Amino acid sequence: MNSILIDIKQRNNDWLIGFDNKQFQEINHKLFAQFYNLSLGQTVTKIILAESNPWRFLAALSAAIAADCSVVLGNPNWTQPEWQQVLALVQPDLIWGDLSPVIRQESFVKNKGQGIVKTEPTMGVTELGVCSQRFSADSTKVPTTNADSTKVLTTNPKIMIPTGGSSGKIRFVMHSWDTLMASVRGFHQYFDQKPVNSFCVLPVYHVSGLMQFLRSLTTGGQFASLPFKEVVAGKGRDIDPRDFFISLVPTQLQRLLRANAANWLSQFHTVLLGGAPAYESLLTEARQQGIRLAPTYGMTETASQVVTLKPDAFLAGNNSCGQVLPHAHVTICSTTGEFLGTNQIGIVTIAAESLALGYYSSGDKEDGELTQNHVPIRAGVEETLSSTTGANFQTSPLQRNNGVSLHFPNPQSPIPNSHATPDKIPTLQSDDLGFFDDQGYLTIVGRHSHKIISGGENIFPAEVEAAILATQLVRDVCVIGIPHNYWGQAVTAVYVPRASDVSVDSLKAALVNQLSRFKQPKYWVPVEQLPRNEQGKVNYESVKTTALEFLPMA
């Protein structure tokens, strides 16, 4: 992967906007040497990156990729329970970053003397602190696999990007450099734009922020990164946006419109909009302001977008997600796997060169995860192409209905049509319901499950319910998402209090350190009991009706 180092070395000094290119190269060069030396004599080194500064994060990420390490993208804002999940799952050889105090606490890592990280004052960044042992979440030592182990790495190093699971546990989608580059190629072919200049206001440890950096790096474009709060306050407006792409989630677009940034946004080459459904009034306002909006459809598993609406079509009145990018095929299938025709609603199924390799797994067969196609990497660690997290990886041939191919490939796509080859190709059955119109424009109509998307973040009710029950302040609880003009959906807890003096404030206080802020309920609805049937299953429609009656202005 030395090509990524060459890309960085050959870039002009002005390609990074907001950070000194020379300093970026110095950090990158030093870390590459350290990561490379660490990986000598091992199968593949696993590194968790948990750096809050986006520039240092990206310098470390590109160094680790170039050194052929498996890289796990970490969120430095994870709480202690979330870090416990991650360490138990990943069992890293190294954690790199300015970790929050929660992971340094002696109660969290008891083998404090051996250390996971150490500070390098001269650069103000975190240097390598190599563990002689790896640690599990309960601080017990995990044997390190030697190079002569019988479980030898059989696949290339991975870039593992965090996402949620059906149980609410943090999971990592496994990508390779090839899958990420396929997404980059599809993007610049679709927009006929190279180089790609990116103005990033999204976290770089999410796929949405990561791909913006990779598009700019590998196509020779410029890359700007600013915290979204600073952009709302007016910073970054001095940058000429005419040749830039910016990616937003609907809540960010609304905040910028309220911050009188419509004229600035209208000057961008393209304003990509994804992460959550956008309500119609927001799209209408953006169109009235002349903003070159490009609603997109994609996910972590597809290395961001596989369907995008071009700005000219949006300005002409189209409110769909757009058409399929060159590196993908998208089909609408019935629950039995048959392709559906135009204007028929079904499950969105994706075949793409950018499709992830699977989900990283510790080897536990919880929730029926490891049912097929799992490949051993090293002792106690396996990867799988099968999952029950709402998105289901499969290996199956593209199908036809009545002899006619009903998917909508981009003519530039290298993926073969179903009638052209009998070969099997990887596909992903998503959790989304949608339909294609006669011109190949995709519209998403909803979710197949109860997953909540609020402010562009995936939230799974089981995790939130478990945290609320753990407070011992409620007897029963059901967490749902209710429509919200700003967040898309608002996390709402319908609960049975354990005592009459249990207040909403006490519930909120009990969850502060147990759930990330975006997962904490926005609305609380007290009830005497939840509507459950004889089998104990909740009547979700009844719960939703109760919540909406209690919160008529939500």
KALINTA-V413286 format. One record per pair of residues at least 12 apart in sequence whose ideal C-beta (glycine too) atoms are under 10 Angstrom apart, sorted by the first residue. I is the first residue (numbers start at 0). GAP is how many residues later the second one is. Records with the same first field share a line. If there is no record, write none. Layout:
I: GAP + GAP
//
This chain:
0: 31 + 61 + 62 + 63 + 64 + 65 + 66 + 67 + 68 + 155 + 156 + 176
1: 30 + 64 + 65 + 66
2: 62 + 63 + 174 + 178 + 215
3: 24 + 28 + 57 + 58 + 59 + 61 + 62 + 173 + 210 + 213 + 214
4: 20 + 23 + 24 + 27 + 57 + 58 + 60 + 61 + 62
5: 60
6: 55 + 59 + 207 + 210 + 211 + 212 + 213
7: 13 + 16 + 17 + 20 + 21 + 24 + 50 + 51 + 54 + 55 + 58 + 209
8: 16 + 19 + 20
9: 210
10: 13 + 14 + 205 + 206 + 209 + 210 + 211 + 212
11: 208 + 210
12: 12
13: 208
14: 180 + 182 + 201 + 202 + 205 + 206 + 207 + 208 + 209
15: 39 + 42 + 197 + 200 + 201 + 206 + 207 + 208 + 209
16: 180 + 181 + 182 + 183 + 199 + 205 + 206 + 207 + 208 + 209 + 219 + 222 + 227
17: 36 + 37 + 181 + 182 + 205 + 206 + 207 + 208 + 212 + 217 + 218 + 221
18: 34 + 35 + 36 + 37 + 39 + 40 + 204 + 205 + 206
19: 35
22: 32 + 33 + 36 + 100 + 102
23: 31 + 32 + 34 + 35 + 38
24: 34
25: 33 + 97
26: 28 + 29 + 31 + 32 + 33 + 35 + 36 + 96 + 97 + 98
27: 28 + 30 + 31 + 32 + 33 + 34 + 35 + 38
28: 30 + 34 + 37
29: 29 + 33 + 90 + 93 + 95 + 97 + 98
30: 16 + 25 + 28 + 29 + 30 + 31 + 32 + 33 + 35 + 36 + 65 + 94 + 95 + 96 + 97
31: 27 + 28 + 30 + 31 + 32 + 33 + 34 + 35 + 37
32: 30 + 34
33: 26 + 29 + 30 + 33 + 60 + 62 + 93 + 94 + 96
34: 12 + 25 + 28 + 29 + 30 + 31 + 32 + 33 + 34 + 36 + 59 + 61 + 93
35: 27 + 28 + 30 + 31 + 32 + 33
36: 30 + 91 + 93
37: 26 + 29 + 31 + 55 + 56 + 90 + 92
38: 25 + 28 + 29 + 30 + 31 + 54 + 118
39: 27 + 107
40: 105 + 106 + 107
41: 27 + 51 + 102 + 103 + 104 + 105 + 107 + 111 + 336
42: 27 + 102 + 103 + 104 + 105 + 106 + 108 + 109 + 110 + 111 + 114 + 334 + 335
43: 24 + 25 + 26 + 49 + 101 + 108 + 109 + 111 + 112 + 113 + 114 + 333 + 334
44: 19 + 22 + 23 + 24 + 25 + 26 + 47 + 48 + 49 + 85 + 112
45: 18 + 23 + 24 + 25 + 26 + 44 + 45 + 46 + 47 + 48 + 49 + 88 + 111 + 112 + 114 + 314 + 331 + 332 + 335
46: 13 + 14 + 16 + 17 + 20 + 22 + 23 + 24 + 25 + 27 + 43 + 45 + 46 + 47 + 48 + 49 + 50 + 81 + 110
47: 22 + 23 + 24 + 25 + 26 + 35 + 38 + 39 + 42 + 43 + 44 + 45 + 46 + 47 + 48 + 49 + 51 + 68 + 112
48: 12 + 14 + 15 + 22 + 23 + 24 + 25 + 27 + 43 + 45 + 46 + 47 + 48 + 77 + 155 + 156
49: 22 + 23 + 24 + 25 + 26 + 27 + 28 + 33 + 36 + 42 + 45 + 46 + 47 + 48 + 49 + 50 + 53 + 67 + 76 + 155
50: 23 + 25 + 45 + 46 + 47 + 48 + 74 + 75 + 153 + 154
51: 22 + 23 + 24 + 25 + 45 + 46 + 47 + 48 + 151 + 153
52: 23 + 44 + 45 + 71 + 72 + 73 + 151 + 172
53: 146 + 148 + 149 + 150 + 151 + 155 + 159 + 171 + 172 + 173
54: 70 + 149 + 168 + 170
55: 40 + 41 + 42 + 67 + 68 + 69 + 70
56: 16 + 17 + 19 + 39 + 40 + 41 + 146 + 147 + 148 + 152 + 153 + 156 + 168
57: 142 + 146 + 147 + 151 + 152 + 155 + 156 + 159 + 165 + 167
58: 66
59: 36 + 37 + 65 + 66
60: 12 + 35 + 98 + 143 + 144 + 149 + 152 + 153
61: 151 + 152 + 155
62: 33
63: 30 + 32 + 93 + 95
64: 92 + 94 + 111 + 112 + 115 + 149
65: 111
66: 90
67: 88 + 89 + 109
68: 24 + 25 + 88 + 89 + 90
69: 20 + 22 + 23 + 83 + 85 + 86 + 87 + 88 + 89 + 90 + 104 + 290 + 307 + 308 + 311
70: 25 + 86 + 87 + 88 + 89 + 90 + 104
71: 14 + 17 + 18 + 20 + 23 + 86 + 87 + 88 + 89 + 90 + 100 + 102 + 133 + 288
72: 86 + 87 + 88 + 89 + 99 + 100 + 130 + 131 + 132 + 133 + 134 + 136 + 137
73: 12 + 16 + 18 + 21 + 22 + 23 + 25 + 29 + 86 + 88 + 96 + 98 + 131
74: 87 + 95 + 128 + 130 + 131 + 441
75: 21 + 22 + 23 + 24 + 26 + 27 + 127 + 129
76: 23 + 25 + 126 + 128 + 439 + 440 + 441
77: 21 + 22 + 24 + 25 + 84 + 92 + 438
78: 21 + 23 + 433 + 434 + 435 + 436 + 437 + 438 + 440
79: 20 + 21 + 22 + 23 + 25 + 27 + 28 + 57 + 433 + 434
80: 21 + 56 + 89 + 382 + 386 + 389 + 432 + 433 + 434 + 435
81: 20 + 80 + 87 + 88 + 381 + 432 + 433 + 434 + 437
82: 12 + 16 + 17 + 19 + 20 + 25 + 26 + 54 + 87
83: 18 + 19 + 24 + 52 + 53 + 54
84: 52 + 80 + 83 + 84 + 85 + 86 + 378
85: 17 + 51 + 76 + 83 + 84 + 85 + 86
86: 16 + 21 + 22 + 29 + 47 + 48 + 49 + 50 + 51 + 52 + 55
87: 47 + 48 + 49 + 50 + 54 + 81 + 274 + 276
88: 47 + 48 + 71 + 80 + 81 + 82 + 83 + 271 + 272 + 273 + 274 + 275 + 292
89: 44 + 70 + 80 + 82 + 270 + 272 + 291
90: 43 + 44 + 45 + 46 + 51 + 52 + 53 + 54 + 271 + 287 + 288 + 289 + 290
91: 24 + 39 + 42 + 43 + 50
92: 37 + 38 + 40 + 41 + 51 + 52
93: 22 + 23 + 34 + 35 + 36 + 37 + 40
94: 14 + 21 + 22 + 31 + 34 + 36 + 40
95: 20 + 21 + 29 + 30 + 31 + 32 + 33
96: 19 + 20 + 28 + 29
97: 19 + 21 + 26 + 27 + 28
98: 17 + 18 + 27
101: 411
102: 13 + 14
103: 12 + 13
105: 33
106: 32
107: 27 + 29 + 30 + 31
108: 22 + 26 + 28 + 30
109: 25 + 28 + 29 + 30
110: 20 + 21 + 22 + 24 + 28 + 29 + 30
111: 27
113: 15 + 16 + 17 + 18 + 19 + 21 + 27
114: 14 + 15 + 16 + 17
115: 13 + 14 + 15 + 18 + 19
116: 12 + 13 + 14
117: 12
130: 13
131: 12
135: 226
141: 237 + 238
142: 236 + 237
143: 234 + 235
144: 232 + 233 + 234 + 235 + 236
145: 232 + 233
148: 229 + 230
149: 226 + 229
150: 225 + 226 + 227 + 228 + 229 + 230 + 231
151: 224 + 225 + 226
152: 222 + 223 + 224 + 225 + 228
153: 221 + 222 + 223
154: 19 + 21 + 202 + 220 + 221 + 222 + 228
155: 20 + 21 + 22 + 201
156: 19 + 20
157: 14 + 15 + 16 + 17 + 18 + 19 + 21 + 198 + 199 + 200 + 202 + 219 + 225
158: 13 + 14 + 15 + 16 + 17 + 18 + 20 + 21 + 48 + 51 + 55 + 144 + 197
159: 12 + 13 + 14 + 15 + 196 + 197 + 199 + 200 + 223
160: 12 + 13 + 14 + 19 + 44 + 45 + 46 + 49 + 50 + 139 + 140 + 142 + 195 + 199
161: 43 + 44 + 45 + 138 + 198
162: 43 + 44 + 136 + 137 + 138 + 193 + 196 + 226 + 227 + 228 + 295
163: 136 + 225 + 226 + 287 + 293 + 294 + 295 + 296 + 299 + 355
164: 194 + 201 + 202 + 204 + 222 + 223 + 224 + 225 + 226 + 293 + 295 + 297 + 298
165: 201 + 221 + 222 + 223 + 224 + 225 + 265 + 283 + 284 + 285 + 294 + 295 + 296 + 297
166: 199 + 200 + 221 + 222 + 293 + 295 + 296 + 299
167: 283 + 290 + 291 + 292 + 293 + 294 + 295 + 296 + 297 + 298 + 299 + 311 + 347 + 351
168: 197 + 198 + 220 + 291 + 293 + 294
169: 293
170: 129 + 188 + 189 + 190 + 198 + 216 + 218
171: 128 + 184 + 186 + 187 + 188 + 189 + 211
172: 34 + 126 + 127 + 128 + 129 + 130 + 183 + 184 + 185 + 186 + 187 + 214 + 216 + 218
173: 127 + 182 + 183 + 184 + 185 + 186 + 187 + 203 + 209 + 210 + 211
174: 32 + 35 + 125 + 126 + 127 + 128 + 179 + 180 + 181 + 182 + 183
175: 127 + 180 + 181
176: 37
177: 175 + 176 + 179
178: 122 + 123 + 124 + 148 + 173 + 174 + 175 + 176 + 177 + 178
179: 27 + 30 + 31 + 34 + 35 + 38 + 123 + 124 + 174 + 176
180: 33 + 37 + 122 + 146 + 172 + 173
181: 120 + 121 + 143 + 144 + 145 + 146 + 170 + 171 + 172 + 173 + 232
182: 24 + 28 + 31 + 32 + 115 + 119 + 120 + 121 + 122 + 123 + 142 + 144 + 145 + 169 + 170 + 171 + 172
183: 12 + 27 + 30 + 31 + 32 + 33 + 34 + 35 + 119 + 120 + 143 + 170
184: 30 + 33 + 34 + 140 + 141 + 142 + 168 + 169 + 227 + 229
185: 116 + 117 + 118 + 119 + 120 + 122 + 138 + 139 + 140 + 141 + 142 + 166 + 167 + 168 + 224 + 226 + 227 + 228
186: 24 + 25 + 27 + 28 + 32 + 58 + 85 + 116 + 117 + 118 + 121 + 138 + 139 + 140 + 167
187: 27 + 30 + 31 + 33 + 138
188: 136 + 137 + 138 + 221 + 223 + 224
189: 104 + 115 + 117 + 118 + 120 + 132 + 133 + 134 + 135 + 136 + 137 + 138 + 220 + 222
190: 54 + 78 + 79 + 81 + 103 + 117 + 119 + 120 + 134
192: 22 + 26 + 28 + 50 + 52 + 76 + 77
193: 21 + 24 + 25 + 26 + 27
194: 20 + 21 + 22 + 23 + 24 + 25 + 26 + 27 + 48
195: 16 + 18 + 19 + 20 + 21 + 22 + 23 + 24 + 25 + 26 + 27 + 47 + 48 + 49 + 73 + 74
196: 15 + 18 + 19 + 22 + 23 + 24 + 25 + 26 + 27 + 42 + 43 + 44 + 45 + 46 + 47 + 48 + 49 + 71 + 72
197: 13 + 14 + 15 + 16 + 17 + 18 + 19 + 21 + 23 + 24 + 25 + 26 + 27 + 46 + 47 + 48 + 49 + 74
198: 13 + 17 + 23 + 24 + 25 + 26 + 27 + 32 + 37 + 40 + 42 + 45 + 46 + 47 + 48 + 69 + 70 + 72
199: 12 + 13 + 16 + 23 + 24 + 25 + 26 + 28 + 44 + 45 + 46 + 47
200: 23 + 24 + 25 + 26 + 27 + 28 + 29 + 30 + 31 + 35 + 45 + 46 + 47 + 48 + 51 + 55
201: 23 + 26 + 44 + 45 + 46 + 47 + 50 + 72 + 73 + 254
202: 24 + 25
203: 21
205: 69 + 94 + 98 + 250 + 251
206: 68 + 91 + 92 + 93 + 94 + 95 + 96 + 97 + 98 + 149
207: 39 + 40 + 41 + 64 + 66 + 67 + 88 + 90 + 92 + 96 + 97 + 248
208: 16 + 38 + 95
209: 90 + 93 + 94
210: 36 + 87 + 92 + 93 + 94 + 143
211: 12 + 13 + 33 + 34 + 35 + 60 + 92
212: 12
213: 89 + 90
214: 30 + 89
215: 28 + 29
220: 22 + 23 + 24
221: 17 + 21 + 22
222: 21
223: 12 + 15 + 17 + 20 + 22
225: 13
227: 20 + 21 + 23 + 24 + 27 + 28
228: 26
230: 15 + 17 + 21 + 24 + 25 + 28 + 30 + 33
231: 20 + 23 + 24 + 26 + 27 + 29
232: 26
233: 25 + 26 + 27 + 30
235: 25 + 28
236: 24 + 26 + 27 + 30
238: 25
239: 27
240: 23 + 24 + 25 + 26 + 27 + 28 + 30
241: 25 + 26 + 27
242: 24 + 25 + 26
243: 23 + 24 + 25 + 26 + 27
244: 23 + 24 + 25 + 26 + 27 + 47 + 49
245: 18 + 19 + 22 + 23 + 24 + 25 + 26 + 27
246: 23 + 24 + 25 + 26 + 27 + 28 + 47 + 49 + 57 + 58
247: 17 + 23 + 24 + 25 + 26 + 27 + 30 + 45 + 208
248: 23 + 24 + 25 + 26 + 27 + 29 + 204 + 206 + 207 + 208 + 238 + 239
249: 23 + 24 + 25 + 26 + 27 + 28 + 29 + 32 + 33 + 36 + 45 + 203 + 205 + 206 + 235 + 236 + 237 + 238
250: 24 + 25 + 27 + 31 + 203 + 204 + 205 + 206 + 233 + 234 + 235 + 236 + 237
251: 21 + 23 + 203 + 204
252: 12 + 18 + 20 + 25 + 29 + 30 + 32 + 33 + 38 + 40
253: 24 + 25 + 27 + 28 + 31 + 32 + 231 + 232 + 233
254: 231
255: 15 + 30 + 35
256: 25 + 28 + 29 + 32 + 34
257: 228
260: 28 + 30
261: 23 + 24 + 26 + 27 + 28 + 29
262: 26 + 27 + 28
263: 27
264: 21 + 24 + 25 + 26 + 27 + 28
265: 20 + 23 + 24 + 25 + 26 + 27
266: 23 + 24 + 25
267: 23 + 24 + 25 + 26 + 43
268: 23 + 25 + 42
269: 21 + 22 + 23 + 24 + 38 + 40 + 41 + 44
270: 15 + 20 + 21 + 22 + 23 + 24 + 40 + 43
271: 20 + 21 + 22 + 23 + 24 + 32 + 33 + 36 + 37 + 39
272: 13 + 18 + 20 + 21 + 22 + 23 + 35 + 36 + 41 + 48 + 183
273: 20 + 21 + 22 + 23 + 24 + 25 + 30 + 31 + 33 + 34 + 47 + 182
274: 21 + 23 + 24 + 29 + 178 + 180 + 181 + 182 + 183 + 213
275: 176 + 177 + 178 + 179 + 180 + 181 + 182 + 211 + 212 + 213
276: 18 + 44 + 155 + 167 + 168 + 169 + 170 + 176 + 206 + 211 + 212
277: 15 + 17 + 41 + 43 + 210
278: 204 + 205 + 206 + 207 + 209
279: 39
280: 204
281: 203 + 204 + 206
282: 12 + 31 + 34 + 35 + 36
283: 33 + 35
285: 28 + 29
286: 27 + 28 + 29 + 30 + 31 + 32
289: 25
290: 20 + 23 + 24
291: 18 + 19 + 20 + 22 + 23
292: 16 + 17 + 18 + 20 + 21 + 22 + 26
293: 14 + 15 + 16 + 17 + 18 + 19 + 20 + 27 + 28
294: 12 + 13 + 14 + 16 + 18 + 19 + 23 + 24 + 25 + 26 + 27 + 147 + 149
295: 12 + 13 + 25 + 26 + 29
296: 12 + 23 + 24 + 25 + 27 + 28 + 33 + 51 + 53 + 133 + 135 + 137 + 145 + 146 + 147
297: 23 + 27 + 30 + 32 + 52 + 54 + 56 + 132
298: 49 + 51 + 57 + 91 + 92 + 129 + 131 + 132 + 133 + 159
299: 56 + 91 + 158
300: 49 + 51 + 53 + 54 + 55 + 56 + 57 + 58 + 86 + 88 + 90 + 92 + 127 + 129
301: 23 + 25 + 26 + 28 + 48 + 49 + 50 + 51 + 52 + 53 + 54 + 89 + 126 + 128
302: 24 + 49 + 50 + 51 + 52 + 53
303: 21 + 50
304: 16 + 17 + 19 + 20 + 23 + 49
305: 15 + 16 + 18 + 19 + 20 + 21 + 22 + 23 + 24 + 42 + 44 + 45 + 46 + 47 + 48 + 49 + 104 + 122 + 124 + 136
306: 13 + 14 + 15 + 16 + 17 + 18 + 21 + 23 + 41 + 43 + 101 + 103 + 127 + 129 + 133 + 134 + 135 + 136 + 137
307: 13 + 14 + 15 + 16 + 17 + 134
308: 12 + 13 + 14 + 132 + 133
309: 12 + 13
312: 126 + 128
317: 119 + 121 + 123 + 125
318: 122 + 124
319: 114 + 115 + 116 + 117 + 119 + 120 + 121 + 122 + 123 + 124
320: 27 + 111 + 113 + 120 + 121 + 122 + 123
321: 118 + 119 + 120 + 121
322: 85 + 87 + 113 + 116 + 117 + 118 + 119
323: 26 + 28 + 83 + 84 + 85 + 86 + 89 + 112 + 116 + 117 + 118
324: 27 + 28 + 29 + 85 + 87 + 88
325: 26 + 27 + 83 + 84 + 85 + 86 + 87 + 88 + 89
326: 24 + 25 + 26 + 27 + 28 + 83 + 85 + 86 + 87 + 88
327: 22 + 23 + 24 + 25 + 26 + 27 + 79 + 80 + 81 + 82 + 85 + 87
328: 20 + 21 + 22 + 23 + 24 + 69 + 76 + 78 + 79 + 80 + 81 + 84 + 86 + 87 + 88 + 89 + 96 + 98
329: 18 + 19 + 20 + 21 + 22 + 77 + 78 + 79 + 80 + 98 + 100 + 104 + 106 + 110 + 112
330: 15 + 16 + 17 + 18 + 19 + 20 + 67 + 68 + 70 + 74 + 75 + 76 + 77 + 78 + 87 + 96 + 98 + 105
331: 12 + 13 + 14 + 15 + 16 + 17 + 74 + 75 + 76 + 101 + 102 + 103 + 104 + 110
332: 13 + 14 + 15 + 16 + 66 + 68 + 73 + 74 + 94 + 96 + 97
333: 12 + 13 + 67
334: 12 + 94 + 113
336: 12 + 57 + 59 + 62 + 90 + 92
337: 61 + 62 + 63 + 64 + 68
338: 59 + 60 + 61 + 62 + 63 + 65 + 66 + 67 + 68 + 79
339: 61 + 66 + 95 + 96
340: 60 + 61 + 63 + 65 + 94 + 95 + 97
341: 64 + 66 + 93 + 94 + 95 + 96 + 97 + 98 + 99
342: 92 + 93 + 94 + 95 + 100
343: 62 + 91 + 92
344: 88 + 89 + 90 + 98 + 99 + 100 + 101
345: 86 + 87 + 88 + 89 + 90 + 102
346: 45 + 82 + 83 + 84 + 85 + 86 + 87 + 101
347: 43 + 80 + 81 + 82 + 83 + 84 + 85 + 86 + 87 + 88 + 94 + 96 + 97 + 100
348: 43 + 45 + 47 + 49 + 50 + 58 + 78 + 79 + 80 + 81 + 83
349: 41 + 57 + 76 + 77 + 78 + 79 + 80 + 82
350: 43 + 45 + 47 + 56 + 58 + 62 + 64 + 65 + 67 + 74 + 75 + 76 + 77
351: 61 + 63 + 73 + 74 + 75 + 76
352: 60 + 61 + 62 + 72 + 73
354: 30 + 38 + 60 + 70 + 71 + 72 + 73
355: 29 + 35 + 37 + 70 + 72
356: 18 + 26 + 27 + 28 + 36 + 69
357: 15 + 16 + 17 + 24 + 25 + 26 + 27 + 28 + 29 + 35 + 68
358: 24 + 25 + 26 + 27 + 28 + 29 + 30 + 32 + 34
359: 17 + 21 + 22 + 23 + 24
360: 13 + 16 + 20 + 21 + 22 + 23 + 25 + 26
361: 18 + 19 + 20
362: 13 + 14 + 16 + 17 + 18 + 19 + 20 + 21
363: 16 + 18
364: 17 + 19
365: 22
366: 20 + 21 + 22
367: 18 + 19 + 20
368: 13 + 15 + 17 + 18 + 19 + 20
369: 12 + 13 + 14 + 16 + 17
370: 13 + 14 + 15 + 16 + 17
371: 12 + 13 + 14 + 21 + 22 + 23
372: 12 + 13 + 20 + 21 + 22 + 53
373: 12
384: 41 + 43
386: 41
388: 42 + 60 + 62 + 69 + 71
389: 39 + 40 + 41 + 42 + 57 + 58 + 59 + 60 + 61 + 68 + 70
390: 37 + 38 + 39 + 40 + 41
391: 35 + 36 + 37 + 38 + 39
392: 33 + 34 + 35 + 36
393: 30 + 31 + 32 + 33 + 34 + 35
394: 29 + 30 + 31 + 32
395: 28 + 29 + 30 + 31 + 33
396: 19 + 21 + 24 + 25 + 26 + 27 + 28 + 30
397: 17 + 18 + 19 + 20 + 21 + 22 + 23 + 24 + 25 + 26 + 27 + 29
398: 19 + 28
399: 17 + 18 + 19
400: 17
402: 16
403: 14 + 15
404: 12 + 13 + 14 + 15
405: 12 + 30
406: 29 + 33
407: 28 + 29 + 31 + 32 + 33 + 34
408: 31
409: 30
428: 19
429: 14 + 17 + 18
430: 15 + 16 + 17 + 18 + 20 + 27
431: 12 + 13 + 14 + 15 + 16 + 17 + 19
432: 12 + 13 + 14 + 15
433: 12
446: 34 + 42
448: 12
449: 12 + 28 + 29 + 30 + 31 + 88 + 90
450: 30 + 38
451: 12 + 27 + 28 + 29 + 30 + 35 + 36 + 37 + 38 + 39 + 40 + 67
452: 28 + 34 + 35 + 36
453: 27 + 30 + 32 + 33 + 34 + 35 + 36 + 37 + 38 + 64 + 65 + 68
454: 29 + 31 + 32 + 33 + 34 + 35 + 36 + 63
455: 31 + 32 + 62
456: 30 + 31 + 34 + 59 + 60 + 61 + 62
457: 60 + 61
458: 20 + 22 + 30 + 32 + 56 + 57 + 59 + 60 + 61 + 62
459: 19 + 59
460: 16 + 17 + 18 + 19 + 20 + 30 + 31 + 32 + 58 + 79
461: 17
462: 16 + 51 + 52 + 53 + 56
463: 13 + 15 + 16 + 27 + 28 + 29 + 47 + 50 + 51 + 55 + 56 + 57
464: 12 + 13 + 14 + 28 + 30
465: 13 + 48 + 49
466: 12 + 43 + 44 + 47 + 48 + 52 + 53 + 54
467: 25 + 27 + 39 + 42 + 43 + 46 + 47 + 52 + 53 + 56
468: 26
469: 40 + 41 + 44
470: 27 + 31 + 35 + 36 + 38 + 39 + 40 + 43
471: 26 + 30 + 38
472: 22 + 24 + 25 + 26 + 28 + 29 + 30 + 33 + 34 + 36 + 37 + 38
473: 19 + 21 + 22 + 23 + 24 + 25 + 28 + 33 + 36 + 50 + 52
474: 20 + 21 + 22 + 23 + 24 + 27 + 54 + 55
475: 18 + 19 + 20 + 21 + 22 + 51 + 53 + 54 + 56 + 62
476: 16 + 17 + 18 + 19 + 20 + 30 + 44 + 47 + 50 + 53 + 61
477: 14 + 15 + 16 + 17 + 18 + 47 + 49 + 52 + 53 + 54 + 60 + 61 + 62 + 64 + 65 + 66 + 68 + 69
478: 12 + 13 + 14 + 15 + 16 + 40 + 42 + 64
479: 12 + 13 + 14 + 41 + 43 + 45 + 58 + 60 + 63 + 64 + 66 + 67
480: 41 + 63 + 66
481: 12 + 40 + 41 + 43 + 61 + 62 + 65 + 66 + 69 + 72
482: 61 + 65 + 71
483: 38 + 39 + 67 + 70
484: 69
485: 36
486: 31 + 35 + 67
488: 33
489: 31 + 32 + 33 + 57 + 61 + 64
490: 24 + 27 + 28 + 29 + 30 + 31 + 32
491: 29 + 30 + 31 + 32 + 33 + 51 + 52 + 55 + 56 + 58 + 59 + 62
492: 14 + 18 + 27 + 28 + 29 + 30 + 31 + 32 + 33 + 54
493: 27 + 29 + 30 + 31 + 32 + 33 + 36 + 37 + 44 + 48 + 49 + 50 + 52 + 53 + 56
494: 12 + 26 + 29 + 30 + 31 + 32 + 35
495: 30 + 31 + 32 + 33 + 34
496: 27 + 29 + 30 + 31
499: 26
501: 24
502: 21 + 23
503: 17 + 19 + 20 + 21 + 22
504: 19
506: 13 + 14 + 17 + 19
507: 12 + 13 + 16
521: 29 + 32
522: 24 + 27 + 28 + 31
523: 23 + 26 + 27
524: 18 + 21 + 22 + 23 + 24 + 25 + 26
525: 24
526: 16 + 19 + 20 + 23
529: 12 + 13 + 16
530: 12 + 14 + 15
//
